[in-house]
């Protein structure tokens, strides 16, 4: 059985049809259980959170799954950042930072129907991006209701996802930034 933390054999990455595993079929119409988490923050460690349209009260950073098993994670992070907030990582002023950190977690039962039968765990790769506080944020109304800038401790408290909250709490250590006193 293929698990998210085990890479697929290279020759399978190029196939467009369903990938057959020992215990289930990874159908390309299902979400791939590999995703990114992008924590958006300012130099003062204010964090941008967005509220999901389908689950009011569910606040999070930018998240999203890879579109193909061979899509580079940095590309996934840049795509999701732009799709969900309108912020474009240009590689000069707005630079995504790969934390080289991943979380493996149980997929919430409410979302398991999006994945192939038998898939219950997701591997989430953590990124961050520092932006100016006055950057324009354009949400997709289909996906999100509103956004809020919060000091990083308050942002961690508001997050629904424990892995998202933990990533936010690691911001000072991972970025070398400190909140002004």
ZIDA-V441135 format. One record per residue. RES is the residue in one letter. PHI is phi in whole degrees, 0 to 359 (none if undefined). Layout:
res=RES phi=PHI
res=RES phi=PHI
//
This chain:
res=X phi=none
res=X phi=276
res=X phi=248
res=X phi=306
res=X phi=278
res=X phi=252
res=X phi=292
res=X phi=288
res=X phi=304
res=X phi=305
res=X phi=296
res=X phi=281
res=X phi=296
res=X phi=270
res=X phi=285
res=X phi=267
res=X phi=282
res=X phi=300
res=X phi=265
res=X phi=268
res=X phi=252
res=X phi=292
res=X phi=241
res=X phi=203
res=X phi=256
res=X phi=271
res=X phi=277
res=X phi=292
res=X phi=276
res=X phi=266
res=X phi=294
res=X phi=273
res=X phi=281
res=X phi=225
res=X phi=221
res=X phi=238
res=X phi=236
res=X phi=243
res=X phi=271
res=X phi=262
res=X phi=214
res=X phi=261
res=X phi=296
res=X phi=270
res=X phi=65
res=X phi=278
res=X phi=242
res=X phi=273
res=X phi=243
res=X phi=235
res=X phi=261
res=X phi=292
res=X phi=292
res=X phi=284
res=X phi=223
res=X phi=306
res=X phi=90
res=X phi=266
res=X phi=260
res=X phi=202
res=X phi=276
res=X phi=292
res=X phi=221
res=X phi=175
res=X phi=269
res=X phi=297
res=X phi=275
res=X phi=214
res=X phi=297
res=X phi=253
res=X phi=289
res=X phi=299
res=X phi=299
res=X phi=298
res=X phi=294
res=X phi=300
res=X phi=298
res=X phi=295
res=X phi=297
res=X phi=295
res=X phi=302
res=X phi=292
res=X phi=296
res=X phi=271
res=X phi=231
res=X phi=79
res=X phi=277
res=X phi=255
res=X phi=281
res=X phi=270
res=X phi=82
res=X phi=242
res=X phi=272
res=X phi=243
res=X phi=238
res=X phi=286
res=X phi=242
res=X phi=278
res=X phi=280
res=X phi=53
res=X phi=227
res=X phi=226
res=X phi=241
res=X phi=252
res=X phi=220
res=X phi=287
res=X phi=288
res=X phi=303
res=X phi=307
res=X phi=298
res=X phi=250
res=X phi=295
res=X phi=296
res=X phi=284
res=X phi=254
res=X phi=298
res=X phi=306
res=X phi=93
res=X phi=275
res=X phi=233
res=X phi=235
res=X phi=235
res=X phi=253
res=X phi=251
res=X phi=257
res=X phi=263
res=X phi=230
res=X phi=221
res=X phi=212
res=X phi=267
res=X phi=227
res=X phi=293
res=X phi=299
res=X phi=266
res=X phi=296
res=X phi=289
res=X phi=244
res=X phi=241
res=X phi=274
res=X phi=276
res=X phi=298
res=X phi=291
res=X phi=255
res=X phi=222
res=X phi=270
res=X phi=199
res=X phi=229
res=X phi=211
res=X phi=263
res=X phi=225
res=X phi=304
res=X phi=302
res=X phi=293
res=X phi=293
res=X phi=296
res=X phi=299
res=X phi=295
res=X phi=278
res=X phi=295
res=X phi=285
res=X phi=274
res=X phi=292
res=X phi=291
res=X phi=293
res=X phi=299
res=X phi=296
res=X phi=298
res=X phi=297
res=X phi=295
res=X phi=274
res=X phi=309
res=X phi=303
res=X phi=290
res=X phi=282
res=X phi=253
res=X phi=77
res=X phi=267
res=X phi=227
res=X phi=289
res=X phi=298
res=X phi=261
//
